[in-house]
Structure formats: C-alpha cells, structure tokens
Amino acid sequence: MLVSEKEFRAELRYRMSLSVARAMLKEGVISQEEYQQIDTILLEKHRPTLGTLLAGKPLI
C-alpha cells in the first residue's frame, strides 16, 4: 500500500501528537477521558489514514 506525502505527514503528525498525550496520561497529568478527547480532536485535525483504524485501541 503506497501513501502520498500528504497522507504520510498527516499520519506522522497525528502519531507524534498522540505520543505526547499518551505520556501525559502515563504520568497522571491527564485522565483517560481527557486522553480520549485529545485523540478525537487530533483525529479531526490531522485526518490520518491509519490512525482512524487504530483510534482508541492500545498499541502493544
């Protein structure tokens, strides 16, 4: 599956932003509910192709 440069950048921005939110959740800075709200906002903002498939699912 090939992705365009635009799709790649959207995915990268989404994942990087979500990584920060995940670290904040782990440190107790934000709650699970706030994390989910952030995830929703980031999905709407970046519109990642793969991110929508994985949204709300923990990555192992």
N, CA, C and O atoms as a Maestro MAE file, in Angstrom:
{
 s_m_m2io_version
 :::
 2.0.0
}

f_m_ct {
 s_m_title
 :::
 protein
 m_atom[240] {
  # First column is atom index #
  i_m_mmod_type
  r_m_x_coord
  r_m_y_coord
  r_m_z_coord
  i_m_residue_number
  s_m_chain_name
  s_m_pdb_residue_name
  s_m_pdb_atom_name
  i_m_atomic_number
  :::
  1 25 0.844 -1.173 0.000 1 A "MET " " N  " 7
  2 3 0.000 0.000 0.000 1 A "MET " " CA " 6
  3 2 0.893 1.241 0.000 1 A "MET " " C  " 6
  4 15 1.704 1.424 0.907 1 A "MET " " O  " 8
  5 25 0.748 2.066 -0.986 2 A "LEU " " N  " 7
  6 3 1.506 3.302 -1.073 2 A "LEU " " CA " 6
  7 2 0.681 4.455 -0.518 2 A "LEU " " C  " 6
  8 15 -0.528 4.540 -0.730 2 A "LEU " " O  " 8
  9 25 1.363 5.332 0.191 3 A "VAL " " N  " 7
  10 3 0.691 6.521 0.702 3 A "VAL " " CA " 6
  11 2 1.369 7.749 0.135 3 A "VAL " " C  " 6
  12 15 2.570 7.750 -0.136 3 A "VAL " " O  " 8
  13 25 0.594 8.774 -0.037 4 A "SER " " N  " 7
  14 3 1.141 10.020 -0.564 4 A "SER " " CA " 6
  15 2 1.925 10.739 0.530 4 A "SER " " C  " 6
  16 15 1.817 10.402 1.709 4 A "SER " " O  " 8
  17 25 2.699 11.713 0.134 5 A "GLU " " N  " 7
  18 3 3.459 12.522 1.091 5 A "GLU " " CA " 6
  19 2 2.509 13.203 2.082 5 A "GLU " " C  " 6
  20 15 2.805 13.283 3.274 5 A "GLU " " O  " 8
  21 25 1.376 13.690 1.590 6 A "LYS " " N  " 7
  22 3 0.395 14.361 2.441 6 A "LYS " " CA " 6
  23 2 -0.171 13.388 3.479 6 A "LYS " " C  " 6
  24 15 -0.302 13.740 4.651 6 A "LYS " " O  " 8
  25 25 -0.503 12.174 3.055 7 A "GLU " " N  " 7
  26 3 -1.037 11.174 3.979 7 A "GLU " " CA " 6
  27 2 0.016 10.771 5.013 7 A "GLU " " C  " 6
  28 15 -0.294 10.592 6.191 7 A "GLU " " O  " 8
  29 25 1.253 10.631 4.562 8 A "PHE " " N  " 7
  30 3 2.339 10.274 5.459 8 A "PHE " " CA " 6
  31 2 2.525 11.339 6.536 8 A "PHE " " C  " 6
  32 15 2.647 11.018 7.718 8 A "PHE " " O  " 8
  33 25 2.548 12.595 6.128 9 A "ARG " " N  " 7
  34 3 2.730 13.693 7.081 9 A "ARG " " CA " 6
  35 2 1.568 13.777 8.073 9 A "ARG " " C  " 6
  36 15 1.781 14.040 9.256 9 A "ARG " " O  " 8
  37 25 0.341 13.554 7.597 10 A "ALA " " N  " 7
  38 3 -0.830 13.569 8.483 10 A "ALA " " CA " 6
  39 2 -0.707 12.461 9.528 10 A "ALA " " C  " 6
  40 15 -0.982 12.675 10.709 10 A "ALA " " O  " 8
  41 25 -0.298 11.291 9.087 11 A "GLU " " N  " 7
  42 3 -0.122 10.159 9.993 11 A "GLU " " CA " 6
  43 2 0.975 10.453 11.021 11 A "GLU " " C  " 6
  44 15 0.812 10.191 12.213 11 A "GLU " " O  " 8
  45 25 2.077 10.996 10.545 12 A "LEU " " N  " 7
  46 3 3.198 11.322 11.416 12 A "LEU " " CA " 6
  47 2 2.816 12.361 12.461 12 A "LEU " " C  " 6
  48 15 3.131 12.194 13.640 12 A "LEU " " O  " 8
  49 25 2.150 13.416 12.053 13 A "ARG " " N  " 7
  50 3 1.727 14.459 12.994 13 A "ARG " " CA " 6
  51 2 0.750 13.910 14.031 13 A "ARG " " C  " 6
  52 15 0.847 14.228 15.216 13 A "ARG " " O  " 8
  53 25 -0.181 13.094 13.580 14 A "TYR " " N  " 7
  54 3 -1.153 12.503 14.493 14 A "TYR " " CA " 6
  55 2 -0.444 11.641 15.526 14 A "TYR " " C  " 6
  56 15 -0.683 11.784 16.725 14 A "TYR " " O  " 8
  57 25 0.410 10.762 15.076 15 A "ARG " " N  " 7
  58 3 1.090 9.831 15.983 15 A "ARG " " CA " 6
  59 2 2.034 10.547 16.947 15 A "ARG " " C  " 6
  60 15 2.132 10.171 18.115 15 A "ARG " " O  " 8
  61 25 2.723 11.569 16.464 16 A "MET " " N  " 7
  62 3 3.613 12.323 17.343 16 A "MET " " CA " 6
  63 2 2.817 13.051 18.424 16 A "MET " " C  " 6
  64 15 3.198 13.050 19.595 16 A "MET " " O  " 8
  65 25 1.719 13.666 18.023 17 A "SER " " N  " 7
  66 3 0.878 14.388 18.977 17 A "SER " " CA " 6
  67 2 0.261 13.431 19.985 17 A "SER " " C  " 6
  68 15 0.197 13.729 21.178 17 A "SER " " O  " 8
  69 25 -0.186 12.294 19.509 18 A "LEU " " N  " 7
  70 3 -0.802 11.312 20.395 18 A "LEU " " CA " 6
  71 2 0.228 10.738 21.363 18 A "LEU " " C  " 6
  72 15 -0.108 10.394 22.496 18 A "LEU " " O  " 8
  73 25 1.465 10.634 20.926 19 A "SER " " N  " 7
  74 3 2.535 10.155 21.790 19 A "SER " " CA " 6
  75 2 2.714 11.074 23.001 19 A "SER " " C  " 6
  76 15 2.918 10.603 24.120 19 A "SER " " O  " 8
  77 25 2.638 12.362 22.772 20 A "VAL " " N  " 7
  78 3 2.745 13.328 23.873 20 A "VAL " " CA " 6
  79 2 1.568 13.141 24.831 20 A "VAL " " C  " 6
  80 15 1.750 13.126 26.048 20 A "VAL " " O  " 8
  81 25 0.380 13.000 24.287 21 A "ALA " " N  " 7
  82 3 -0.808 12.808 25.119 21 A "ALA " " CA " 6
  83 2 -0.706 11.502 25.906 21 A "ALA " " C  " 6
  84 15 -1.097 11.448 27.071 21 A "ALA " " O  " 8
  85 25 -0.186 10.458 25.277 22 A "ARG " " N  " 7
  86 3 -0.031 9.171 25.952 22 A "ARG " " CA " 6
  87 2 0.947 9.297 27.128 22 A "ARG " " C  " 6
  88 15 0.715 8.730 28.196 22 A "ARG " " O  " 8
  89 25 2.032 10.036 26.927 23 A "ALA " " N  " 7
  90 3 2.997 10.251 28.006 23 A "ALA " " CA " 6
  91 2 2.349 11.027 29.161 23 A "ALA " " C  " 6
  92 15 2.596 10.736 30.332 23 A "ALA " " O  " 8
  93 25 1.527 12.004 28.821 24 A "MET " " N  " 7
  94 3 0.828 12.780 29.852 24 A "MET " " CA " 6
  95 2 -0.136 11.885 30.627 24 A "MET " " C  " 6
  96 15 -0.261 12.021 31.844 24 A "MET " " O  " 8
  97 25 -0.809 10.982 29.943 25 A "LEU " " N  " 7
  98 3 -1.718 10.041 30.591 25 A "LEU " " CA " 6
  99 2 -0.935 9.134 31.533 25 A "LEU " " C  " 6
  100 15 -1.344 8.913 32.673 25 A "LEU " " O  " 8
  101 25 0.178 8.614 31.060 26 A "LYS " " N  " 7
  102 3 1.005 7.712 31.864 26 A "LYS " " CA " 6
  103 2 1.524 8.397 33.132 26 A "LYS " " C  " 6
  104 15 1.632 7.769 34.186 26 A "LYS " " O  " 8
  105 25 1.841 9.677 33.020 27 A "GLU " " N  " 7
  106 3 2.353 10.429 34.166 27 A "GLU " " CA " 6
  107 2 1.246 10.945 35.085 27 A "GLU " " C  " 6
  108 15 1.528 11.513 36.140 27 A "GLU " " O  " 8
  109 25 0.001 10.750 34.691 28 A "GLY " " N  " 7
  110 3 -1.116 11.175 35.512 28 A "GLY " " CA " 6
  111 2 -1.480 12.643 35.351 28 A "GLY " " C  " 6
  112 15 -2.243 13.186 36.150 28 A "GLY " " O  " 8
  113 25 -0.942 13.287 34.326 29 A "VAL " " N  " 7
  114 3 -1.227 14.705 34.088 29 A "VAL " " CA " 6
  115 2 -2.651 14.881 33.557 29 A "VAL " " C  " 6
  116 15 -3.322 15.866 33.864 29 A "VAL " " O  " 8
  117 25 -3.101 13.914 32.757 30 A "ILE " " N  " 7
  118 3 -4.458 13.944 32.210 30 A "ILE " " CA " 6
  119 2 -5.152 12.618 32.528 30 A "ILE " " C  " 6
  120 15 -4.499 11.609 32.795 30 A "ILE " " O  " 8
  121 25 -6.471 12.637 32.494 31 A "SER " " N  " 7
  122 3 -7.254 11.426 32.746 31 A "SER " " CA " 6
  123 2 -7.481 10.655 31.450 31 A "SER " " C  " 6
  124 15 -7.202 11.153 30.359 31 A "SER " " O  " 8
  125 25 -7.991 9.434 31.586 32 A "GLN " " N  " 7
  126 3 -8.320 8.617 30.414 32 A "GLN " " CA " 6
  127 2 -9.361 9.332 29.548 32 A "GLN " " C  " 6
  128 15 -9.285 9.306 28.319 32 A "GLN " " O  " 8
  129 25 -10.321 9.961 30.197 33 A "GLU " " N  " 7
  130 3 -11.361 10.694 29.460 33 A "GLU " " CA " 6
  131 2 -10.752 11.850 28.661 33 A "GLU " " C  " 6
  132 15 -11.107 12.072 27.503 33 A "GLU " " O  " 8
  133 25 -9.831 12.582 29.292 34 A "GLU " " N  " 7
  134 3 -9.171 13.685 28.591 34 A "GLU " " CA " 6
  135 2 -8.327 13.168 27.433 34 A "GLU " " C  " 6
  136 15 -8.266 13.790 26.372 34 A "GLU " " O  " 8
  137 25 -7.680 12.031 27.642 35 A "TYR " " N  " 7
  138 3 -6.881 11.420 26.575 35 A "TYR " " CA " 6
  139 2 -7.770 11.083 25.378 35 A "TYR " " C  " 6
  140 15 -7.400 11.348 24.234 35 A "TYR " " O  " 8
  141 25 -8.924 10.508 25.637 36 A "GLN " " N  " 7
  142 3 -9.852 10.162 24.562 36 A "GLN " " CA " 6
  143 2 -10.348 11.410 23.830 36 A "GLN " " C  " 6
  144 15 -10.520 11.394 22.611 36 A "GLN " " O  " 8
  145 25 -10.576 12.484 24.576 37 A "GLN " " N  " 7
  146 3 -10.988 13.741 23.945 37 A "GLN " " CA " 6
  147 2 -9.867 14.283 23.059 37 A "GLN " " C  " 6
  148 15 -10.120 14.760 21.952 37 A "GLN " " O  " 8
  149 25 -8.643 14.207 23.545 38 A "ILE " " N  " 7
  150 3 -7.493 14.666 22.763 38 A "ILE " " CA " 6
  151 2 -7.368 13.829 21.498 38 A "ILE " " C  " 6
  152 15 -7.135 14.367 20.415 38 A "ILE " " O  " 8
  153 25 -7.521 12.519 21.630 39 A "ASP " " N  " 7
  154 3 -7.449 11.625 20.468 39 A "ASP " " CA " 6
  155 2 -8.485 12.020 19.418 39 A "ASP " " C  " 6
  156 15 -8.176 12.075 18.228 39 A "ASP " " O  " 8
  157 25 -9.700 12.291 19.853 40 A "THR " " N  " 7
  158 3 -10.771 12.695 18.928 40 A "THR " " CA " 6
  159 2 -10.415 13.996 18.215 40 A "THR " " C  " 6
  160 15 -10.601 14.116 17.004 40 A "THR " " O  " 8
  161 25 -9.907 14.960 18.963 41 A "ILE " " N  " 7
  162 3 -9.521 16.249 18.383 41 A "ILE " " CA " 6
  163 2 -8.399 16.065 17.366 41 A "ILE " " C  " 6
  164 15 -8.427 16.650 16.283 41 A "ILE " " O  " 8
  165 25 -7.409 15.244 17.728 42 A "LEU " " N  " 7
  166 3 -6.278 15.012 16.822 42 A "LEU " " CA " 6
  167 2 -6.713 14.287 15.553 42 A "LEU " " C  " 6
  168 15 -6.212 14.577 14.467 42 A "LEU " " O  " 8
  169 25 -7.639 13.350 15.689 43 A "LEU " " N  " 7
  170 3 -8.167 12.661 14.503 43 A "LEU " " CA " 6
  171 2 -8.847 13.645 13.554 43 A "LEU " " C  " 6
  172 15 -8.661 13.580 12.339 43 A "LEU " " O  " 8
  173 25 -9.630 14.547 14.119 44 A "GLU " " N  " 7
  174 3 -10.327 15.541 13.302 44 A "GLU " " CA " 6
  175 2 -9.347 16.511 12.659 44 A "GLU " " C  " 6
  176 15 -9.525 16.913 11.509 44 A "GLU " " O  " 8
  177 25 -8.311 16.885 13.405 45 A "LYS " " N  " 7
  178 3 -7.350 17.863 12.906 45 A "LYS " " CA " 6
  179 2 -6.449 17.296 11.816 45 A "LYS " " C  " 6
  180 15 -6.256 17.931 10.779 45 A "LYS " " O  " 8
  181 25 -5.898 16.112 12.041 46 A "HIS " " N  " 7
  182 3 -4.887 15.574 11.127 46 A "HIS " " CA " 6
  183 2 -5.448 14.619 10.074 46 A "HIS " " C  " 6
  184 15 -4.831 14.432 9.025 46 A "HIS " " O  " 8
  185 25 -6.591 14.021 10.333 47 A "ARG " " N  " 7
  186 3 -7.214 13.084 9.404 47 A "ARG " " CA " 6
  187 2 -6.242 12.009 8.904 47 A "ARG " " C  " 6
  188 15 -6.050 11.857 7.697 47 A "ARG " " O  " 8
  189 25 -5.624 11.255 9.843 48 A "PRO " " N  " 7
  190 3 -4.684 10.220 9.425 48 A "PRO " " CA " 6
  191 2 -5.411 9.029 8.799 48 A "PRO " " C  " 6
  192 15 -6.522 8.689 9.206 48 A "PRO " " O  " 8
  193 25 -4.789 8.411 7.830 49 A "THR " " N  " 7
  194 3 -5.394 7.264 7.160 49 A "THR " " CA " 6
  195 2 -5.427 6.052 8.071 49 A "THR " " C  " 6
  196 15 -6.487 5.460 8.274 49 A "THR " " O  " 8
  197 25 -4.289 5.676 8.620 50 A "LEU " " N  " 7
  198 3 -4.224 4.510 9.503 50 A "LEU " " CA " 6
  199 2 -4.686 4.821 10.910 50 A "LEU " " C  " 6
  200 15 -5.226 3.950 11.591 50 A "LEU " " O  " 8
  201 25 -4.485 6.034 11.351 51 A "GLY " " N  " 7
  202 3 -4.870 6.424 12.698 51 A "GLY " " CA " 6
  203 2 -6.341 6.203 12.988 51 A "GLY " " C  " 6
  204 15 -6.709 5.861 14.112 51 A "GLY " " O  " 8
  205 25 -7.176 6.393 11.998 52 A "THR " " N  " 7
  206 3 -8.621 6.187 12.205 52 A "THR " " CA " 6
  207 2 -8.932 4.719 12.439 52 A "THR " " C  " 6
  208 15 -9.899 4.395 13.127 52 A "THR " " O  " 8
  209 25 -8.133 3.833 11.881 53 A "LEU " " N  " 7
  210 3 -8.344 2.402 12.095 53 A "LEU " " CA " 6
  211 2 -7.921 1.968 13.488 53 A "LEU " " C  " 6
  212 15 -8.476 1.020 14.044 53 A "LEU " " O  " 8
  213 25 -6.935 2.665 14.055 54 A "LEU " " N  " 7
  214 3 -6.379 2.292 15.343 54 A "LEU " " CA " 6
  215 2 -6.884 3.151 16.496 54 A "LEU " " C  " 6
  216 15 -6.536 2.896 17.649 54 A "LEU " " O  " 8
  217 25 -7.680 4.140 16.214 55 A "ALA " " N  " 7
  218 3 -8.135 5.076 17.251 55 A "ALA " " CA " 6
  219 2 -8.819 4.355 18.392 55 A "ALA " " C  " 6
  220 15 -9.698 3.518 18.190 55 A "ALA " " O  " 8
  221 25 -8.393 4.700 19.600 56 A "GLY " " N  " 7
  222 3 -8.991 4.130 20.783 56 A "GLY " " CA " 6
  223 2 -8.508 2.728 21.133 56 A "GLY " " C  " 6
  224 15 -8.937 2.155 22.134 56 A "GLY " " O  " 8
  225 25 -7.612 2.170 20.309 57 A "LYS " " N  " 7
  226 3 -7.095 0.836 20.565 57 A "LYS " " CA " 6
  227 2 -5.658 0.950 21.045 57 A "LYS " " C  " 6
  228 15 -4.853 1.647 20.427 57 A "LYS " " O  " 8
  229 25 -5.328 0.277 22.134 58 A "PRO " " N  " 7
  230 3 -3.942 0.363 22.630 58 A "PRO " " CA " 6
  231 2 -2.997 -0.339 21.665 58 A "PRO " " C  " 6
  232 15 -3.321 -1.389 21.109 58 A "PRO " " O  " 8
  233 25 -1.830 0.255 21.477 59 A "LEU " " N  " 7
  234 3 -0.799 -0.370 20.648 59 A "LEU " " CA " 6
  235 2 0.091 -1.199 21.552 59 A "LEU " " C  " 6
  236 15 0.589 -0.711 22.566 59 A "LEU " " O  " 8
  237 25 0.286 -2.432 21.188 60 A "ILE " " N  " 7
  238 3 1.077 -3.334 22.030 60 A "ILE " " CA " 6
  239 2 2.508 -3.364 21.551 60 A "ILE " " C  " 6
  240 15 3.338 -4.066 22.129 60 A "ILE " " O  " 8
  :::
 }
 m_bond[239] {
  # First column is bond index #
  i_m_from
  i_m_to
  i_m_order
  :::
  1 1 2 1
  2 2 3 1
  3 3 4 2
  4 3 5 1
  5 5 6 1
  6 6 7 1
  7 7 8 2
  8 7 9 1
  9 9 10 1
  10 10 11 1
  11 11 12 2
  12 11 13 1
  13 13 14 1
  14 14 15 1
  15 15 16 2
  16 15 17 1
  17 17 18 1
  18 18 19 1
  19 19 20 2
  20 19 21 1
  21 21 22 1
  22 22 23 1
  23 23 24 2
  24 23 25 1
  25 25 26 1
  26 26 27 1
  27 27 28 2
  28 27 29 1
  29 29 30 1
  30 30 31 1
  31 31 32 2
  32 31 33 1
  33 33 34 1
  34 34 35 1
  35 35 36 2
  36 35 37 1
  37 37 38 1
  38 38 39 1
  39 39 40 2
  40 39 41 1
  41 41 42 1
  42 42 43 1
  43 43 44 2
  44 43 45 1
  45 45 46 1
  46 46 47 1
  47 47 48 2
  48 47 49 1
  49 49 50 1
  50 50 51 1
  51 51 52 2
  52 51 53 1
  53 53 54 1
  54 54 55 1
  55 55 56 2
  56 55 57 1
  57 57 58 1
  58 58 59 1
  59 59 60 2
  60 59 61 1
  61 61 62 1
  62 62 63 1
  63 63 64 2
  64 63 65 1
  65 65 66 1
  66 66 67 1
  67 67 68 2
  68 67 69 1
  69 69 70 1
  70 70 71 1
  71 71 72 2
  72 71 73 1
  73 73 74 1
  74 74 75 1
  75 75 76 2
  76 75 77 1
  77 77 78 1
  78 78 79 1
  79 79 80 2
  80 79 81 1
  81 81 82 1
  82 82 83 1
  83 83 84 2
  84 83 85 1
  85 85 86 1
  86 86 87 1
  87 87 88 2
  88 87 89 1
  89 89 90 1
  90 90 91 1
  91 91 92 2
  92 91 93 1
  93 93 94 1
  94 94 95 1
  95 95 96 2
  96 95 97 1
  97 97 98 1
  98 98 99 1
  99 99 100 2
  100 99 101 1
  101 101 102 1
  102 102 103 1
  103 103 104 2
  104 103 105 1
  105 105 106 1
  106 106 107 1
  107 107 108 2
  108 107 109 1
  109 109 110 1
  110 110 111 1
  111 111 112 2
  112 111 113 1
  113 113 114 1
  114 114 115 1
  115 115 116 2
  116 115 117 1
  117 117 118 1
  118 118 119 1
  119 119 120 2
  120 119 121 1
  121 121 122 1
  122 122 123 1
  123 123 124 2
  124 123 125 1
  125 125 126 1
  126 126 127 1
  127 127 128 2
  128 127 129 1
  129 129 130 1
  130 130 131 1
  131 131 132 2
  132 131 133 1
  133 133 134 1
  134 134 135 1
  135 135 136 2
  136 135 137 1
  137 137 138 1
  138 138 139 1
  139 139 140 2
  140 139 141 1
  141 141 142 1
  142 142 143 1
  143 143 144 2
  144 143 145 1
  145 145 146 1
  146 146 147 1
  147 147 148 2
  148 147 149 1
  149 149 150 1
  150 150 151 1
  151 151 152 2
  152 151 153 1
  153 153 154 1
  154 154 155 1
  155 155 156 2
  156 155 157 1
  157 157 158 1
  158 158 159 1
  159 159 160 2
  160 159 161 1
  161 161 162 1
  162 162 163 1
  163 163 164 2
  164 163 165 1
  165 165 166 1
  166 166 167 1
  167 167 168 2
  168 167 169 1
  169 169 170 1
  170 170 171 1
  171 171 172 2
  172 171 173 1
  173 173 174 1
  174 174 175 1
  175 175 176 2
  176 175 177 1
  177 177 178 1
  178 178 179 1
  179 179 180 2
  180 179 181 1
  181 181 182 1
  182 182 183 1
  183 183 184 2
  184 183 185 1
  185 185 186 1
  186 186 187 1
  187 187 188 2
  188 187 189 1
  189 189 190 1
  190 190 191 1
  191 191 192 2
  192 191 193 1
  193 193 194 1
  194 194 195 1
  195 195 196 2
  196 195 197 1
  197 197 198 1
  198 198 199 1
  199 199 200 2
  200 199 201 1
  201 201 202 1
  202 202 203 1
  203 203 204 2
  204 203 205 1
  205 205 206 1
  206 206 207 1
  207 207 208 2
  208 207 209 1
  209 209 210 1
  210 210 211 1
  211 211 212 2
  212 211 213 1
  213 213 214 1
  214 214 215 1
  215 215 216 2
  216 215 217 1
  217 217 218 1
  218 218 219 1
  219 219 220 2
  220 219 221 1
  221 221 222 1
  222 222 223 1
  223 223 224 2
  224 223 225 1
  225 225 226 1
  226 226 227 1
  227 227 228 2
  228 227 229 1
  229 229 230 1
  230 230 231 1
  231 231 232 2
  232 231 233 1
  233 233 234 1
  234 234 235 1
  235 235 236 2
  236 235 237 1
  237 237 238 1
  238 238 239 1
  239 239 240 2
  :::
 }
}
